[in-house]
Amino acid sequence: MAARPLVLDDDRILPTDPGVRAIAREIFAAVRDLPLISMHGHVEASVLADDEPFGDPAQLLVVPDHYVTRMLVSQGVRLEELGVPRRDGGPVETDGRAIWRRFCAGWHLFRGTPSRFWLEQELHDVFGVNVQPSAETADAIYDQIASCIARPEFRPRALFDRFKLEILATTDAPASRLDAHATIAESDWDGRVVPTFRPDALVHLHRPTWKQDVEELGEVAGTAVGTYAGYLAALQQRREHFKRLGALATDHGHTTADTTPLDRADAERIYAAALAGSVDQAAADAFAAHMLFEMARMSRDDGLVMQIHPGVLRNHHPDVHDRFGLDKGFDIPLPVDFARGLRPVLAAFGTDPGFRCVVFTIDETTYSRELAPLAGVYPSMRLGVPWWFLDSPHAMRRFREAVTETAGFYNTAGFVDDTRAFASIPARHDLARRVDSGYLAQLVANGQLSVDEAIETAVDLSTTIPREAYAPREA
């Protein structure tokens, strides 16, 4: 079969109505080359600290990207065949070309998905590929990308600069010493890479490694964690360490949005029970909700922006988690009650000028019913735009339609790419800017905005709003 060409339509994702599309083109032209502000992602800081060439095309574009691997797994491909490391060190495919061939043979599976959009733009714009992946073209594309990443201009720092990344936030465990961040800060490279404090492993008491993680926290913080007071002190010490290395935010992934605080005595009792290995599920859930409230209090005190993204049943397949660990594509959305769940935190800190939170969801039903009304009145709260399962053209458009009339544009927090696949960052931001340009163009066509207002808003959504949402604030 003849190779299909890989050609990017410059009007992709823009509205199909000719009049609205013309307006959208004008708006998009004003934002397409603006700097990228990446405040929520999972690229490892060591990639930029070491600045070594990427290993091979599969390690760059397939293995770390659970958006890619989950689609292939859904069609019967095993994670071992995709080179995803096993926790026990068991055998997995190590031949990058073999992994790449399997990915290319499944290219048709990505039709209509945002992953297809991102991958096409990566292949075409970053690596100059002009044919679609397939079983027949796999080797030629692999060789072309491998040739690129062997050159200095394709090393991580060079791509960071080429992508016009103004800032990149990583996601880091509280016990991380952040050595890679320190290396970057001490280097003569001026790229801005900052850590993000994510304490999930320490607040969910039924995680298998919870006690080990708490002990590691105490060691790194130099604080005894045998008591609840010591545990809180260690968390606060680590937050300060993160701030010293440039952190602007925290990140919290919980099953629910519950933020109900406990009495101090109850929190101490549950913590002690967890250390003794005798805590029940109800108490563990109550402690997780309490700690979300405590993290809000700490954010009010130290100025770190609190990012909350509840509503995910993580590690849905126990065997996959046991063999491969976290974040392997088996996390599934759940409904969330934000109005009741966030009420304790917002009642305590929602009008406090020292507190800022960004709330994300993968439960679309909450957009107009709960999230927009909450963000539309509480000055401390901003809405995070669609991410994960909803970071697709139609879902992004639905988000704008659902929330703008109640919360406006300026109670949102800017796009987040939420990716481990470094080379996909520009494509993900490009998609968001195209969707927003189309939505704003329709408001112009409807007579609701002038073109200059729409352009100003598009620029703000791309750069001004995220800069302000995450701007450092003195505690």
C-alpha positions as CSV (number, residue, x, y, z in Angstrom):
1,M,0.0,0.0,0.0
2,A,1.3,3.4,-0.9
3,A,2.4,5.6,2.0
4,R,-0.2,8.2,2.9
5,P,1.3,11.7,3.1
6,L,1.4,13.5,6.4
7,V,0.2,17.0,5.7
8,L,-1.1,19.4,8.4
9,D,-4.1,21.5,7.4
10,D,-3.3,25.0,8.7
11,D,-7.0,25.5,9.5
12,R,-7.3,22.3,11.5
13,I,-9.8,22.5,14.4
14,L,-10.9,26.0,13.4
15,P,-14.6,26.5,12.7
16,T,-15.9,25.2,9.4
17,D,-18.2,28.2,8.6
18,P,-16.2,30.3,6.2
19,G,-17.0,33.7,7.9
20,V,-16.3,32.5,11.4
21,R,-13.1,30.7,10.2
22,A,-11.8,33.9,8.8
23,I,-12.2,35.6,12.2
24,A,-10.6,32.6,13.9
25,R,-7.6,32.8,11.7
26,E,-7.0,36.4,12.6
27,I,-7.3,35.6,16.3
28,F,-5.1,32.5,16.1
29,A,-2.4,34.4,14.2
30,A,-2.0,36.6,17.3
31,V,-1.4,33.7,19.7
32,R,0.1,30.8,17.8
33,D,3.7,31.9,18.4
34,L,3.4,33.2,21.9
35,P,5.6,31.6,24.6
36,L,4.3,28.4,26.3
37,I,3.6,28.4,30.0
38,S,3.5,24.8,31.1
39,M,2.4,24.8,34.8
40,H,1.1,21.2,35.1
41,G,3.1,18.4,33.7
42,H,5.2,15.3,34.4
43,V,8.4,15.7,32.4
44,E,11.3,14.7,34.7
45,A,13.6,17.6,35.6
46,S,16.6,15.2,35.1
47,V,15.9,15.3,31.4
48,L,16.8,19.0,31.3
49,A,19.4,18.8,34.0
50,D,21.4,16.1,32.2
51,D,20.6,17.4,28.7
52,E,21.6,14.1,27.2
53,P,20.3,13.0,23.7
54,F,17.0,11.1,23.8
55,G,17.4,7.4,23.7
56,D,15.4,6.5,20.6
57,P,12.1,7.4,19.0
58,A,10.2,4.9,21.0
59,Q,11.5,6.1,24.3
60,L,10.7,9.7,23.3
61,L,7.3,9.3,21.8
62,V,5.7,6.0,22.9
63,V,7.0,4.4,26.1
64,P,6.4,7.4,28.5
65,D,3.0,8.5,27.1
66,H,0.1,6.7,28.6
67,Y,-2.2,8.4,26.2
68,V,-0.4,6.4,23.5
69,T,0.1,3.1,25.3
70,R,-3.5,2.8,26.7
71,M,-4.9,2.9,23.2
72,L,-2.7,0.1,22.0
73,V,-3.3,-1.9,25.2
74,S,-7.1,-1.5,24.6
75,Q,-6.5,-3.5,21.3
76,G,-4.6,-6.3,23.0
77,V,-1.0,-5.1,23.0
78,R,0.8,-5.9,26.2
79,L,2.7,-3.2,28.1
80,E,5.7,-5.4,28.1
81,E,5.7,-5.3,24.3
82,L,5.7,-1.5,24.5
83,G,8.8,-1.4,26.6
84,V,7.1,-0.1,29.8
85,P,9.4,-1.1,32.7
86,R,8.1,-3.7,35.2
87,R,8.4,-3.0,38.9
88,D,10.1,-6.3,39.5
89,G,12.7,-5.8,36.7
90,G,11.1,-8.6,34.7
91,P,11.6,-8.8,30.9
92,V,10.1,-6.2,28.6
93,E,10.8,-5.3,25.0
94,T,14.1,-3.2,24.8
95,D,14.4,-2.9,21.1
96,G,13.2,0.6,20.3
97,R,12.6,-0.3,16.6
98,A,10.4,-3.2,17.5
99,I,8.3,-0.9,19.8
100,W,8.1,1.7,17.1
101,R,6.9,-0.8,14.5
102,R,4.1,-1.9,16.8
103,F,3.1,1.7,17.4
104,C,3.1,2.5,13.7
105,A,1.1,-0.7,12.8
106,G,-1.6,0.7,15.2
107,W,-1.6,4.2,13.8
108,H,-5.2,3.8,12.6
109,L,-6.4,3.3,16.2
110,F,-5.7,7.0,16.9
111,R,-8.1,8.4,14.3
112,G,-10.3,11.0,15.7
113,T,-8.4,11.3,19.0
114,P,-6.4,14.2,20.4
115,S,-3.4,11.9,20.5
116,R,-3.5,11.7,16.7
117,F,-3.5,15.5,16.6
118,W,-0.5,15.8,18.9
119,L,1.5,13.0,17.3
120,E,1.0,14.3,13.8
121,Q,2.2,17.8,14.8
122,E,5.2,16.3,16.6
123,L,6.2,14.2,13.7
124,H,5.7,16.9,11.1
125,D,6.8,20.1,12.8
126,V,9.5,18.8,15.1
127,F,11.1,16.0,13.1
128,G,10.1,16.8,9.5
129,V,8.2,13.6,8.9
130,N,6.0,13.8,5.8
131,V,4.4,10.4,5.6
132,Q,1.9,8.8,8.0
133,P,3.1,6.0,10.3
134,S,2.2,2.5,9.1
135,A,3.8,-0.9,9.1
136,E,5.4,0.0,5.8
137,T,6.8,3.4,6.8
138,A,7.8,2.5,10.4
139,D,11.5,1.9,9.7
140,A,12.0,5.0,7.6
141,I,10.3,7.3,10.1
142,Y,12.3,5.6,12.9
143,D,15.5,6.3,11.1
144,Q,14.6,9.9,10.4
145,I,13.7,10.7,14.0
146,A,16.8,8.8,15.3
147,S,18.9,10.9,13.0
148,C,17.3,14.1,14.3
149,I,17.7,13.3,18.0
150,A,21.4,12.5,17.6
151,R,22.0,16.1,16.7
152,P,22.7,18.8,19.3
153,E,19.7,20.9,18.2
154,F,17.4,18.1,19.3
155,R,18.7,17.8,22.8
156,P,16.2,18.7,25.6
157,R,17.5,22.2,26.4
158,A,17.7,23.1,22.7
159,L,14.1,21.9,22.2
160,F,13.0,23.7,25.3
161,D,14.3,26.9,23.7
162,R,12.9,26.1,20.3
163,F,9.5,25.4,21.8
164,K,9.5,28.9,23.4
165,L,8.9,27.4,26.8
166,E,8.7,30.3,29.2
167,I,8.4,28.0,32.2
168,L,8.1,24.2,32.8
169,A,6.7,22.9,36.1
170,T,7.5,19.3,37.0
171,T,5.7,17.1,39.5
172,D,7.7,15.9,42.4
173,A,7.4,13.8,45.6
174,P,7.8,15.6,48.9
175,A,10.8,13.6,49.8
176,S,12.6,14.4,46.5
177,R,15.9,16.2,47.2
178,L,15.3,18.1,43.9
179,D,18.9,17.6,42.9
180,A,18.0,18.0,39.2
181,H,16.4,21.3,39.8
182,A,19.4,22.5,41.7
183,T,21.6,21.4,38.8
184,I,19.5,23.4,36.4
185,A,19.5,26.5,38.7
186,E,23.3,26.4,39.0
187,S,23.9,25.9,35.3
188,D,24.5,28.7,32.8
189,W,21.4,27.8,30.9
190,D,18.6,30.3,31.4
191,G,15.6,27.9,31.0
192,R,13.1,28.1,33.8
193,V,12.2,24.7,35.3
194,V,10.4,24.6,38.7
195,P,9.2,21.8,40.9
196,T,5.7,21.2,42.1
197,F,4.9,19.7,45.5
198,R,2.7,16.6,45.2
199,P,2.0,14.9,48.6
200,D,-0.5,12.3,47.5
201,A,1.7,9.3,48.6
202,L,1.8,10.8,52.2
203,V,-1.9,11.6,52.7
204,H,-3.6,8.4,51.5
205,L,-3.0,6.0,54.4
206,H,-3.9,2.8,52.6
207,R,-1.2,3.1,49.9
208,P,1.0,0.1,50.2
209,T,4.2,2.2,50.7
210,W,2.6,4.8,52.9
211,K,4.7,4.1,56.0
212,Q,7.9,3.8,54.1
213,D,7.2,7.1,52.3
214,V,6.5,8.8,55.6
215,E,9.8,7.5,57.1
216,E,11.6,8.8,54.0
217,L,9.9,12.2,54.4
218,G,11.2,12.4,58.0
219,E,14.7,11.4,57.0
220,V,14.9,14.1,54.2
221,A,13.3,16.7,56.4
222,G,15.4,15.9,59.4
223,T,12.2,15.7,61.5
224,A,10.9,12.9,63.6
225,V,7.6,11.7,62.1
226,G,6.4,9.4,64.8
227,T,3.7,11.9,65.8
228,Y,1.1,13.8,63.8
229,A,2.8,17.1,64.8
230,G,6.1,15.9,63.5
231,Y,4.5,14.7,60.3
232,L,3.0,18.2,59.7
233,A,6.3,19.9,60.5
234,A,8.1,17.7,58.0
235,L,5.6,18.5,55.3
236,Q,5.9,22.2,55.9
237,Q,9.7,21.9,55.9
238,R,9.6,20.2,52.5
239,R,7.2,22.9,51.1
240,E,9.8,25.5,52.1
241,H,12.5,23.5,50.4
242,F,10.5,23.4,47.2
243,K,9.8,27.1,47.3
244,R,13.6,27.8,47.6
245,L,14.0,26.0,44.3
246,G,11.3,27.9,42.6
247,A,8.1,26.0,43.3
248,L,4.9,27.9,42.6
249,A,2.3,25.3,43.3
250,T,1.2,22.1,44.9
251,D,-0.7,19.3,43.2
252,H,-3.3,17.0,44.8
253,G,-5.0,14.0,43.2
254,H,-7.8,12.7,45.4
255,T,-10.7,10.4,44.7
256,T,-13.2,12.9,46.0
257,A,-13.3,16.6,46.6
258,D,-14.0,16.2,50.3
259,T,-12.1,18.8,52.4
260,T,-13.8,18.2,55.8
261,P,-11.3,18.9,58.6
262,L,-10.9,16.7,61.6
263,D,-10.5,17.6,65.2
264,R,-6.8,17.6,66.1
265,A,-7.3,14.7,68.5
266,D,-9.0,12.6,65.8
267,A,-6.3,13.4,63.2
268,E,-3.6,12.3,65.8
269,R,-5.5,9.1,66.6
270,I,-5.9,8.1,62.9
271,Y,-2.2,8.9,62.1
272,A,-1.1,6.8,65.0
273,A,-3.3,3.9,63.9
274,A,-1.9,4.2,60.4
275,L,1.7,3.9,61.7
276,A,0.6,0.8,63.7
277,G,-1.0,-0.7,60.6
278,S,-4.5,-0.7,62.0
279,V,-6.4,2.1,60.2
280,D,-9.7,1.3,58.5
281,Q,-10.9,2.6,55.2
282,A,-13.4,5.1,56.6
283,A,-10.7,6.6,58.9
284,A,-8.2,6.7,56.0
285,D,-10.7,8.5,53.8
286,A,-11.5,11.0,56.5
287,F,-7.8,11.7,57.0
288,A,-7.3,12.3,53.3
289,A,-10.1,14.9,53.3
290,H,-8.6,16.5,56.4
291,M,-5.2,16.7,54.8
292,L,-6.6,18.4,51.8
293,F,-7.9,21.0,54.2
294,E,-4.5,21.2,55.9
295,M,-2.7,21.6,52.6
296,A,-5.1,24.5,51.8
297,R,-4.1,26.1,55.2
298,M,-0.4,25.6,54.4
299,S,-1.0,27.2,50.9
300,R,-2.6,30.2,52.6
301,D,0.4,30.5,54.8
302,D,3.2,29.9,52.4
303,G,1.7,31.3,49.1
304,L,2.0,28.1,47.0
305,V,-1.0,27.8,44.6
306,M,-3.0,24.7,45.4
307,Q,-4.0,22.6,42.4
308,I,-6.8,20.1,43.1
309,H,-7.9,17.4,40.7
310,P,-10.3,14.8,42.2
311,G,-12.5,12.3,40.6
312,V,-10.2,9.5,39.5
313,L,-10.4,5.8,40.4
314,R,-6.7,5.2,40.0
315,N,-5.1,1.9,39.1
316,H,-8.4,0.3,38.0
317,H,-6.6,-2.9,37.1
318,P,-4.8,-4.2,40.2
319,D,-2.5,-6.6,38.4
320,V,-1.2,-3.8,36.1
321,H,-0.5,-1.6,39.1
322,D,1.3,-4.5,40.9
323,R,3.4,-5.2,37.8
324,F,4.0,-1.8,36.4
325,G,3.2,0.8,39.0
326,L,1.3,4.1,38.8
327,D,0.2,6.0,35.7
328,K,0.0,3.3,33.2
329,G,-3.4,4.3,31.6
330,F,-5.7,2.4,33.9
331,D,-7.1,5.5,35.8
332,I,-10.8,6.0,35.2
333,P,-13.0,9.1,35.8
334,L,-15.6,9.2,38.6
335,P,-18.4,11.7,39.4
336,V,-17.5,14.4,41.9
337,D,-19.5,16.6,44.3
338,F,-17.5,19.9,44.3
339,A,-20.2,22.1,45.9
340,R,-20.2,20.1,49.2
341,G,-16.7,18.8,49.0
342,L,-14.9,22.1,48.6
343,R,-17.2,24.0,51.0
344,P,-15.0,23.6,54.1
345,V,-11.9,24.9,52.3
346,L,-13.7,27.7,50.6
347,A,-15.6,28.7,53.7
348,A,-12.3,29.0,55.5
349,F,-10.0,30.4,52.8
350,G,-12.2,31.2,49.7
351,T,-12.1,35.0,50.3
352,D,-8.7,35.0,51.9
353,P,-6.3,37.1,49.7
354,G,-3.4,34.8,50.7
355,F,-5.0,31.6,49.3
356,R,-5.3,30.6,45.7
357,C,-6.5,27.3,44.3
358,V,-7.0,25.9,40.8
359,V,-9.6,23.2,40.5
360,F,-9.6,20.6,37.7
361,T,-12.1,17.9,36.8
362,I,-12.7,15.1,34.4
363,D,-16.4,15.1,35.3
364,E,-18.0,17.4,32.7
365,T,-21.4,17.4,34.4
366,T,-19.9,19.7,37.1
367,Y,-18.9,22.5,34.7
368,S,-22.0,24.7,34.7
369,R,-23.7,23.2,37.7
370,E,-20.9,23.6,40.3
371,L,-17.5,24.7,39.1
372,A,-18.4,27.8,37.2
373,P,-20.7,29.1,39.9
374,L,-18.0,28.5,42.5
375,A,-15.2,30.1,40.5
376,G,-17.6,32.9,39.6
377,V,-17.9,34.1,43.2
378,Y,-15.0,32.9,45.3
379,P,-11.9,35.2,44.5
380,S,-9.4,32.5,45.6
381,M,-10.6,29.9,43.1
382,R,-9.8,29.5,39.4
383,L,-10.9,26.8,37.0
384,G,-8.3,24.6,35.4
385,V,-9.2,24.0,31.8
386,P,-9.9,20.5,30.5
387,W,-7.1,18.0,31.0
388,W,-6.8,14.2,30.7
389,F,-9.7,12.5,28.9
390,L,-11.1,16.0,28.3
391,D,-8.1,17.6,26.6
392,S,-9.7,17.1,23.2
393,P,-11.1,19.7,20.7
394,H,-14.8,19.0,21.4
395,A,-14.4,18.8,25.2
396,M,-12.4,22.0,25.3
397,R,-15.1,23.7,23.3
398,R,-17.8,22.3,25.7
399,F,-15.8,23.7,28.6
400,R,-15.9,27.2,27.2
401,E,-19.5,27.0,26.4
402,A,-20.4,25.6,29.8
403,V,-18.4,27.9,32.1
404,T,-17.9,31.3,30.3
405,E,-21.4,32.7,30.8
406,T,-21.1,32.2,34.6
407,A,-17.4,32.4,35.4
408,G,-16.1,34.4,32.4
409,F,-12.6,33.9,31.0
410,Y,-10.7,35.5,33.8
411,N,-11.7,33.0,36.5
412,T,-9.8,30.3,34.6
413,A,-6.1,29.5,34.9
414,G,-4.7,28.8,31.5
415,F,-4.0,25.6,29.6
416,V,-2.2,22.7,31.2
417,D,-0.6,20.0,29.0
418,D,-0.3,17.3,31.8
419,T,2.2,15.3,29.7
420,R,5.2,13.1,30.2
421,A,6.0,13.3,26.5
422,F,8.3,16.3,26.2
423,A,8.1,16.7,22.5
424,S,4.3,16.9,22.5
425,I,4.1,20.1,24.7
426,P,3.9,22.6,21.7
427,A,1.2,20.5,19.9
428,R,-1.0,20.4,23.0
429,H,-0.8,24.1,23.6
430,D,-1.4,24.7,19.9
431,L,-4.6,22.7,20.0
432,A,-5.9,24.7,23.0
433,R,-5.2,28.0,21.3
434,R,-7.0,26.8,18.1
435,V,-10.1,25.8,20.1
436,D,-10.1,29.1,22.0
437,S,-9.7,31.1,18.8
438,G,-12.6,29.3,17.3
439,Y,-14.8,29.9,20.3
440,L,-13.9,33.6,20.5
441,A,-14.5,33.9,16.7
442,Q,-18.1,32.7,17.2
443,L,-18.6,35.4,19.9
444,V,-17.4,38.0,17.4
445,A,-19.7,36.6,14.7
446,N,-22.6,36.7,17.1
447,G,-21.9,40.4,17.9
448,Q,-20.9,39.7,21.5
449,L,-17.2,40.8,21.1
450,S,-15.2,43.0,18.8
451,V,-12.3,41.5,17.0
452,D,-9.8,43.4,19.1
453,E,-11.5,42.2,22.3
454,A,-11.3,38.6,21.1
455,I,-7.6,38.9,20.2
456,E,-6.9,40.5,23.6
457,T,-8.8,37.7,25.3
458,A,-6.9,35.0,23.3
459,V,-3.6,36.5,24.3
460,D,-4.7,36.6,27.9
461,L,-5.8,33.0,27.9
462,S,-2.5,31.9,26.4
463,T,-0.1,33.9,28.6
464,T,-1.4,36.7,30.9
465,I,-3.9,34.6,32.8
466,P,-1.6,31.6,33.6
467,R,1.2,34.0,34.6
468,E,-1.1,35.8,37.0
469,A,-2.7,32.6,38.3
470,Y,0.7,31.2,39.3
471,A,2.6,34.3,40.1
472,P,4.7,34.1,43.2
473,R,3.1,35.6,46.3
474,E,4.8,36.3,49.5
475,A,3.5,34.3,52.4
